[in-house]
C-alpha cells in the first residue's frame, strides 16, 4: 500500500499485538509504552491546549465508544490484556479494531487538563439518526479586551462556519455578570454520515486553545442494517473544490446529488475481510470508495477470523506506523523454535546490518529497523518453513509546526501589506485563510503568496477597507492567526477654515484644503447648507469652498465643513460687518511675492471698507511714503499698490499693510523675495584625462540668487579657439561630469554655468588647459634606403596618429634570419626617420622593425616585409629633374633661389656644378649635397645669376648630366623718348620708343599719364597699353598738358617715367579745325608665334604638356605633328587653344612618346612652324625596383600601366 495522504496519515490502520505481560521490556523495544508515561500519552491522544500541533498530529479520539465495543464483541479470554496494552501505544503503531481503553483514557485526560482559554470544553456525544444535539464551549473574558475568535471544524480542515444552514447552526452569547462567552454548535436532524471527529479552536491575539470531541450517530432501530459500503464511504463533491469531504459538507451546501449508475450487488465487506491490507486501496479504488478513513473504521469493528498457522504461534500485525527517524520492532512467535526464519522487504531478503538488527528470544523472532526513513515505507514479510506472514510499515513525516506566529497589522488604504510567519520545514504546504475562507491566489488577484525557505509571506497589493479581516495560516501541525486593520489614511488639514468678518454686501468665501480628494458636507448652525443662487458650494480637487456672493446679516453664523468618512470637522465663524479688508487671495499660502532683480514690481492689493480706509505701507517699522521715490506707495479707493521701480537684492523682506477706517483696522504682511541669477561657479578642476575624455569637478556657487540651483550646463572649447560648445542639453544635477569625444593632442578648456529658476549664471572661469594623451600608431612606409657590405640604411614615415603625448623618437631593431632575438640598433631614441645599422656581417640576411616612442610608451612595431641581404650593389646615376625646372626657371631680383634636384646612384655619386660652362663661384652661390639630392641656394638673386647651370653626377664609370635655365628678372627702365606728334581739337597724338633696359624679360605694356600745367597733378589715362603710340582724347579745351609714359613687364612698372619736353595746348572755341583724312587700317597679319615651344623632359607614367602662343588675323588653324606626322584622333593626345595659347597634353607618356613635336599655324597670309624635343625618362626594370625596396605588387601594377600605355616596347 502506498504512503497514506496527509488527511489519512493519522488514521488507525492495524492493531499491533501486545507482547506477553511477563516481558515488559519488549513493549519498549516495539515502540509501545505504559499508559503512565506522560510524554507518550501526548503522542497517543490529543495534546494540551499549549500544543495544538501535537493534537492534530496524533488525531483526536472519541471520549466514549460504547457502540463500537458492542459491535466488536468481547475479546478472547486468552488475551485479556491485549486491548489494554494496545491503548498504551505512543502513536507510532496503530491498529485496526477497537480503540484501546487506555487510548480513550489518555484523550480524556488531555482534554481535562487545565486550558489557557476554555473554562468549559465541548464533550463528545452520541445521537440517533434524525435527532438534534448541541455542543457547548465557554471562554472566560476577564483578561480579554475584546471578543475571542472561535472556529468549529469537522475533521482536520473543514471550517463549519461556511456550512451553517438547515442542519447546522452556530450561536454565541455573552453573560455580563460572569463575563463568560458561550459558543454553541447545534446539529439538527443528524444523519449517519455526520459522525466523526470535531474540533473547536479559540484564539485571542497570541493565545490559542483547542479541543477535540467525537460525534456518534446510531441507527434509530438499534441494529446495524445492511449498508452499501460504496455509497456510504464515497466523498461528496467528487472532482470539485471540496472533494474528499464526507457528505456532511455536501448536505450543508445543498448540492445536487448526481445520479449513480446501477451496479451489480457485490459484497465488498467479504472482499475486504479476506484481502490483505496491501490490497485495501486497490479494492477501494475499484469499487469507487474514496473515504478510506471511514472504511477502515468500520472494518475494524468486524472480527476477522484468523486461520490457525502451523508454523507461527503469533504472526505479525497487519500494519505498523512509525515517525520518520524513529525505531520499529517486528515480532513473530514460532510454534517450533527450530524453524529457520527469513525476513523480506518488497521481496528482497533483508541481511543483518546496523539498520536491521535481528534477535532470538525463545520462540520469538524479532527484527528492529533503526532510523526509519520514507524509503522504509513498504511491505515486509517473514517466512518460516513453507508459511509466511506479512505486514506493512508506514513511515510518517513529522507535522509542520508554526514557529513564528502571525502578528496583528495595521495599514492604510492603498498600501502594500505583508503578513509573515515561519514554519518548521522548508517549502512546507501552508494554507492561508481570510475569515475562515481559503485564499486562492491567481494572476489577477491582489493576494500573492511568497515562500522564502521556512518563511511564508502573504502579500496584499493596494489594500482596501474590505481587506480588514482575520487572516490565519494553517499547517499539518499548527496554525496561527492575526487581524489586519485597514483604515483610511489620516486626513491632514492643509488649509483650515478661518473665521471671517465680512463687510456687508461683500462676498463670503470659506475655503479649506485637505490632503485627500474627498467630498464633504457643509452645515450652518448645525443645519445642512443647501446650494442656491445666493450660496454656491465649490469642490475642486482637495479644495472646498463655500461662496456667498453678497453677504447679508442672515449669513452670519457658525459654518462647519465635515469630510465624508472622517470624524474631522473644520469650523469657521462668519461675522458680517463692513470694516476695512485686505484681499490677499491672489498671493500664495505664505503671501510671498517673487520678483526678479532689475525688474519693476507693481504689487496691487485690493482693499475694501466704507468709508475708504487709509492704507499705510511699512517695512521694519519705517513707513513707505507716497511720492516719486524708487520704493513708493500708491493708494486708491479700492486698492493700494506697492511700487519698486528697479528691484534689488536688499529689497527682500516683509512689508506690512495697515488699513484703518471708522469700522476698524486691517493688517497684512507680504513677503517680497527678490531673486536673481546665481553667481558663476568657481573654475572647474580636471581630475583625470584619457585619450578622448576627462573627468571634471566643481563647487556650487557661493550665492544661488535666492533660488535653489537646478543644475549646471557645461561647455568646452579648444584652447586656441574662441568658440565654446555646450556638452549637455539636459541639466547636470551633480557636480561632476565626463566630457567625451575630444581630439587627441588638442588642448581644451571647460567652464560651468549654474542654473536656477530665474536663469543661467555667467560662465565660470575656464579650467586649466588639458590635453588628451594616447600612444601613437605604428610608423609607416618602412623601406630600405641603401645597403653596403656592412651596413643597412632604413627610412620610414612618421605614424599616422601621433596623439597628444607627441613623439619622442624611434627605436630600430633587427634580427638575423632564422632567429627570434631582436637587437636594438640605436641605444638612444632618434628623432630622424632614417637610421643606418652598422657592424653587419657581409652576405647575411636580417629582418628589421621600427617602433615610435612617446610619453605613453612604445607603439606597435612596423616590420619590413622581407629579409634584407647585406651586400652593396652598384646603381648607375640618375638625375630626376623636377617638372617645374624643365622649363626656364624665372625669379625676380632679390628673391631667394632654392632648388632641390634629387638623384640616384650607389655608392654615393660625385657631383659637379657649372654655370655657362665655368665652375660656380661658391661665394655667390651655395651648393649643398646629400646622398639623395643636391641643393643650389642663392639668398638674394641678381641678374648676373641668370644663365645655364649644368649638373654632372658620376658613379665610377657611369656619368649622368642635366641642365637648368635660370633667369633673374627686374623692372624695366623708362621709355627712351616721348614726343607729341599732333594736337587737334580735344585730342593729342603721342609716340615713344621702347626702353633701353627691358629688365631681362619682355615688355608687356605701357602706362600713360597726363598733368595740367597749372597743377602738375598726374592722372593715369591708359594702362597696360601694348603699342608705342597712342591718342589721348577728351582733353579740356583751353588747358595745357604734359604727358609721361611708364614701361611695364611681369615685374611691374618702371621706377621712372619719360615725360614730353613740350606741352600740348588745347585751343579754345573759334579756332577752325579741319578733320584729318585717315585711310582704313589693315588689321590682317600673317601667323606669328609670340611664345615658342621649349625642350621638355617628361617622366614615364605622368602626364606632360607642350605650350606655345600664336597670333594672326584671320585666326590661324593649328596643327600638331610628331616627327613630321600629323596627330589626328589619337586618344593619347589632347589639344587645347584658348586666346591664342596652344597646348598639347600627352597622357601618361612612355619612352616611345619621345621625339620632335611641331606646332603649325596656317592662315591666308602665310604659314609658320615651331618645334621642340620631348624626352621621356623612366621604365625601370623589375629587378631594379625590387632592390630599391618597392613591394612586388606595386611593381606589378606599375609595369602593367606602362605596358597598357606603350605595348610596342614590351
VENBEL-V911729 format. One record per run of one state. SS is the DSSP state (@ for helix, = for strand, . for the rest). FROM is the first residue (numbers start at 1). TO is the last residue. If there is no record, write none. Layout:
ss:SS from:FROM to:TO
ss:SS from:FROM to:TO
This chain:
ss:. from:1 to:23
ss:@ from:24 to:30
ss:. from:31 to:31
ss:= from:32 to:32
ss:. from:33 to:37
ss:@ from:38 to:44
ss:. from:45 to:51
ss:@ from:52 to:58
ss:. from:59 to:65
ss:@ from:66 to:72
ss:. from:73 to:76
ss:@ from:77 to:79
ss:. from:80 to:81
ss:@ from:82 to:87
ss:. from:88 to:88
ss:= from:89 to:89
ss:. from:90 to:100
ss:@ from:101 to:112
ss:. from:113 to:117
ss:= from:118 to:120
ss:. from:121 to:124
ss:= from:125 to:128
ss:. from:129 to:132
ss:= from:133 to:140
ss:. from:141 to:148
ss:= from:149 to:154
ss:. from:155 to:157
ss:= from:158 to:159
ss:@ from:160 to:163
ss:. from:164 to:167
ss:= from:168 to:175
ss:. from:176 to:179
ss:= from:180 to:187
ss:. from:188 to:191
ss:@ from:192 to:194
ss:. from:195 to:195
ss:= from:196 to:204
ss:. from:205 to:206
ss:= from:207 to:218
ss:. from:219 to:228
ss:@ from:229 to:232
ss:. from:233 to:246
ss:@ from:247 to:252
ss:. from:253 to:267
ss:@ from:268 to:274
ss:. from:275 to:276
ss:@ from:277 to:286
ss:. from:287 to:291
ss:@ from:292 to:301
ss:. from:302 to:311
ss:= from:312 to:314
ss:. from:315 to:318
ss:= from:319 to:323
ss:. from:324 to:327
ss:= from:328 to:334
ss:. from:335 to:340
ss:= from:341 to:345
ss:. from:346 to:347
ss:= from:348 to:349
ss:. from:350 to:355
ss:= from:356 to:361
ss:. from:362 to:363
ss:= from:364 to:369
ss:. from:370 to:373
ss:@ from:374 to:376
ss:. from:377 to:378
ss:= from:379 to:384
ss:. from:385 to:386
ss:= from:387 to:396
ss:. from:397 to:401
ss:= from:402 to:404
ss:. from:405 to:408
ss:= from:409 to:412
ss:. from:413 to:416
ss:= from:417 to:423
ss:. from:424 to:430
ss:= from:431 to:434
ss:. from:435 to:436
ss:= from:437 to:438
ss:. from:439 to:446
ss:= from:447 to:452
ss:. from:453 to:454
ss:= from:455 to:460
ss:. from:461 to:464
ss:@ from:465 to:467
ss:. from:468 to:468
ss:= from:469 to:474
ss:. from:475 to:478
ss:= from:479 to:487
ss:. from:488 to:492
ss:= from:493 to:495
ss:. from:496 to:499
ss:= from:500 to:502
ss:. from:503 to:507
ss:= from:508 to:514
ss:. from:515 to:519
ss:= from:520 to:524
ss:. from:525 to:526
ss:= from:527 to:528
ss:. from:529 to:534
ss:= from:535 to:540
ss:. from:541 to:542
ss:= from:543 to:548
ss:. from:549 to:552
ss:@ from:553 to:555
ss:. from:556 to:556
ss:= from:557 to:563
ss:. from:564 to:568
ss:= from:569 to:576
ss:. from:577 to:580
ss:= from:581 to:583
ss:. from:584 to:591
ss:= from:592 to:596
ss:. from:597 to:600
ss:= from:601 to:608
ss:. from:609 to:613
ss:= from:614 to:619
ss:. from:620 to:621
ss:= from:622 to:624
ss:. from:625 to:630
ss:= from:631 to:636
ss:. from:637 to:638
ss:= from:639 to:644
ss:. from:645 to:648
ss:@ from:649 to:651
ss:. from:652 to:652
ss:= from:653 to:661
ss:. from:662 to:663
ss:= from:664 to:675
ss:. from:676 to:684
ss:= from:685 to:689
ss:. from:690 to:693
ss:= from:694 to:697
ss:. from:698 to:710
ss:= from:711 to:718
ss:. from:719 to:724
ss:= from:725 to:726
ss:. from:727 to:731
ss:= from:732 to:732
ss:. from:733 to:735
ss:= from:736 to:737
ss:. from:738 to:746
ss:= from:747 to:755
ss:. from:756 to:759
ss:= from:760 to:760
ss:. from:761 to:769
ss:= from:770 to:771
ss:. from:772 to:779
ss:= from:780 to:787
ss:. from:788 to:791
ss:= from:792 to:797
ss:. from:798 to:808
ss:= from:809 to:816
ss:. from:817 to:822
ss:= from:823 to:824
ss:. from:825 to:829
ss:= from:830 to:830
ss:. from:831 to:833
ss:= from:834 to:837
ss:. from:838 to:844
ss:= from:845 to:854
ss:. from:855 to:856
ss:= from:857 to:858
ss:. from:859 to:861
ss:= from:862 to:863
ss:. from:864 to:867
ss:= from:868 to:869
ss:. from:870 to:874
ss:= from:875 to:880
ss:. from:881 to:882
ss:@ from:883 to:885
ss:. from:886 to:888
ss:= from:889 to:892
ss:. from:893 to:896
ss:= from:897 to:906
ss:. from:907 to:909
ss:= from:910 to:915
ss:. from:916 to:917
ss:= from:918 to:919
ss:. from:920 to:925
ss:= from:926 to:929
ss:. from:930 to:932
ss:= from:933 to:938
ss:. from:939 to:942
ss:@ from:943 to:945
ss:. from:946 to:946
ss:= from:947 to:955
ss:. from:956 to:957
ss:= from:958 to:969
ss:. from:970 to:974
ss:= from:975 to:975
ss:. from:976 to:977
ss:= from:978 to:984
ss:. from:985 to:986
ss:= from:987 to:992
ss:. from:993 to:994
ss:= from:995 to:995
ss:. from:996 to:1004
ss:= from:1005 to:1012
ss:. from:1013 to:1017
ss:= from:1018 to:1025
ss:. from:1026 to:1028
ss:= from:1029 to:1032
ss:. from:1033 to:1039
ss:= from:1040 to:1049
ss:. from:1050 to:1051
ss:= from:1052 to:1053
ss:. from:1054 to:1057
ss:= from:1058 to:1059
ss:. from:1060 to:1063
ss:= from:1064 to:1065
ss:. from:1066 to:1084
ss:= from:1085 to:1091
ss:. from:1092 to:1095
ss:= from:1096 to:1099
ss:. from:1100 to:1103
ss:= from:1104 to:1113
ss:. from:1114 to:1116
ss:= from:1117 to:1122
ss:. from:1123 to:1124
ss:= from:1125 to:1126
ss:. from:1127 to:1132
ss:= from:1133 to:1138
ss:. from:1139 to:1140
ss:= from:1141 to:1146
ss:. from:1147 to:1150
ss:@ from:1151 to:1153
ss:. from:1154 to:1154
ss:= from:1155 to:1163
ss:. from:1164 to:1165
ss:= from:1166 to:1177
ss:. from:1178 to:1181
ss:@ from:1182 to:1187
ss:. from:1188 to:1191
ss:@ from:1192 to:1205
ss:. from:1206 to:1206
ss:@ from:1207 to:1209
ss:. from:1210 to:1210
